[in-house]
Amino acid sequence: MSKLILWYLGAATCWLLFGTTVGEYLGIKFVAPDADQLSWLSFGRLRPVHTNAVFWGWASLGMIGLGLYVVPRVGNAPLASIKLGWYSFWLINIAVIIGSLCLMAGINNGGGEYREYTWPVMLLFGLGVIFTLINFMQTVARRTTKEIYISNWYIIASVIFVIVIAFVAYVPFWQDGLGETIIQGYYMHQGVGMWFMLFTLGIVYYFLPQQLNKPIYSYSLGILAFWTQILFYTVIGTHHFVFSSIPWSLQTVAILGSMGMVIPVAAGTTNFIMTFKGAWHKVPSSYTLPFLSLGLSFTLPVPHRVLQKLFVQQT
């Protein structure tokens, strides 16, 4: 189990180094556009290599690796299948490797941003995620605790959503005209909010109380944040195209959904800040809490100052 998790985190780190190195080279090209004359290293080909390696290589593998640690622990049960964990690991890594080579060779989806991988490449990634979902759900089904802790709500929901998001983005039936634009807004926004954010929140709901050695402040606030994020975040992709030719009814729903996101953001942030209450003195002596507290401070502009004031008072 430890070996599996460490390989996920190690691979994620490698993709982070690779992706940021490519990004750094692209930055150099702004200053020296003629740094090379190779088509495989052109800006148009390398830019999606950078973004997709960071999205699907670094962030996704890192989250799944931590999920393999969290999901069994909060259910007080062993991981259902180490073998499925390895299948997912290799499928996702192979997808990012082949995808990066295809993009450098000029083979791409040709559609929207962040979905430049062709469908066979994303099919490999999708299979890896499906194996992960099966593994997580079987682990939760074997739990010895009565309740399903909030971390597993978030983590399993995020894995379900990324499968739906990828399916919607790559099925060609609605990819013409305005449909292409609407799907692009949906895909980009849900990829960030219902894959990366939802999964990461599930991880924080475990590691924050664990590092503070105290329970989460409010289970009810966590559930409120969970369901309202699913309600509002799934309809706001079109707010990137306000005053466009997309039907105004869809734009209006996206605007209202964006306003509604105040509820899950406020509920989640309040929950985390109140969990810190009386334990701010632990931040300076911890390796992890400064990262968690800084991340929480960026969730809302107001809590950033509140956190800073509380931190100064406690230390």
SESE-44241 format. One record per residue (C-alpha): x, y, z; residue in one letter. Coordinates in steps of 0.5 Angstrom, whole numbers, plus 500, padded with zeros to 3 digits. Example, Ala and Ser with C-alpha at 12.3 -4.5 7.8 and 13.67 -1.06 7.14 Angstrom:
<recs>
525491516A;527498514S;
</recs>
This chain:
<recs>
500500500M;505505502S;509503496K;503504491L;502511494I;509513494L;509511487W;503516485Y;506522489L;513521486G;510520479A;506527480A;512530482T;516528476C;510531472W;510537476L;518538474L;517536467F;511541466G;514547469T;520546465T;516546459V;512552462G;519556463E;522554456Y;515557453L;516563458G;523564454I;520564448K;517570449F;523574450V;527569444A;522567440P;527564435D;531560440A;529554436D;527552429Q;524545431L;517544430S;516539436W;518545440L;514550437S;510555442F;503552439G;505545441R;509546447L;503550451R;498544451P;504539453V;505544459H;498545461T;496538460N;502535464A;500539470V;493538469F;493530468W;500528470G;501532476W;495534480A;491528478S;496523480L;498527486G;490527488M;489520487I;495518491G;493522497L;486519496G;489512496L;491514503Y;485518506V;479513503V;481507507P;483511513R;477515514V;473508513G;477504518N;478499512A;484497508P;484499500L;480494496A;485492491S;492494491I;492491483K;487496481L;491502484G;497500480W;492499473Y;490506474S;497509476F;500506469W;494508465L;494515467I;502515466N;501512459I;496517457A;500523459V;506520456I;503518449I;499525450G;505529450S;508526445L;502526440C;502534442L;509535440M;508531434A;502536432G;497530433I;491534437N;484534438N;484541435G;478543439G;478547446G;483549451E;485543456Y;482538452R;488537446E;489530448Y;485526442T;480521445W;484515445P;489518450V;483521454M;480514454L;486511457L;486516462F;478515463G;480508464L;485509470G;480514473V;474508472I;479503476F;480508481T;472510482L;471502483I;477501488N;474507492F;467505492M;469498494Q;473501500T;468505502V;463499502A;467495506R;468500512R;467499519T;465505521T;457507521K;458513517E;461515511I;466521513Y;465527509I;472526505S;470520502N;463524500W;468529496Y;473525493I;468520490I;464525488A;470528484S;472522481V;465521478I;464528476F;471527472V;468521468I;462525466V;466531464I;471527460A;465524457F;461530455V;467533452A;469528448Y;462525445V;462529438P;454529438F;454536441W;460539438Q;458544433D;457551433G;455554439L;455547442G;462547442E;463553446T;458551451I;461544452I;468548452Q;466552458G;462546462Y;469542461Y;474548463M;470550469H;468543471Q;475540471G;477545475V;471546480G;469539480M;475535479W;481539482F;477543487M;472537490L;478532491F;482537494T;477539499L;476532501G;483531502I;483537507V;477535511Y;482529513Y;489532513F;487539517L;483536523P;489530523Q;494535523Q;491539529L;489533532N;482535533K;475534530P;472538524I;468544527Y;462542523S;460536519Y;453540517S;457546514L;461540510G;455537508I;452544506L;458546502A;458539499F;451539496W;451547494T;457546490Q;454541486I;448545485L;451551483F;458550480Y;455545475T;451550472V;456556471I;461554466G;457559461T;459565465H;465566461H;461567455F;456573458V;453577452F;455572447S;450569442S;449563447I;442563449P;441568454W;437563459S;443559459L;447565461Q;442568466T;443561470V;450561470A;450568473I;445566478L;450560479G;456564480S;452568485M;450562489G;457559490M;458564496V;454559500I;459553499P;465558499V;463561505A;461555509A;467551507G;472557509T;468558516T;468550517N;476550516F;477557520I;473555526M;477548526T;483552527F;480556533K;484555539G;490551535A;493557531W;499556536H;501549532K;502553525V;509555526P;512548529S;508544523S;511543516Y;504542513T;499547517L;502553514P;501551507F;493549509L;492556512S;495559506L;491555502G;485557506L;486564506S;486565498F;479562498T;476568500L;479575500P;476577507V;478570511P;485572509H;486578513R;482574519V;487569518L;493573519Q;490577525K;488570528L;495568527F;499574530V;494574536Q;496566537Q;503567536T;
</recs>
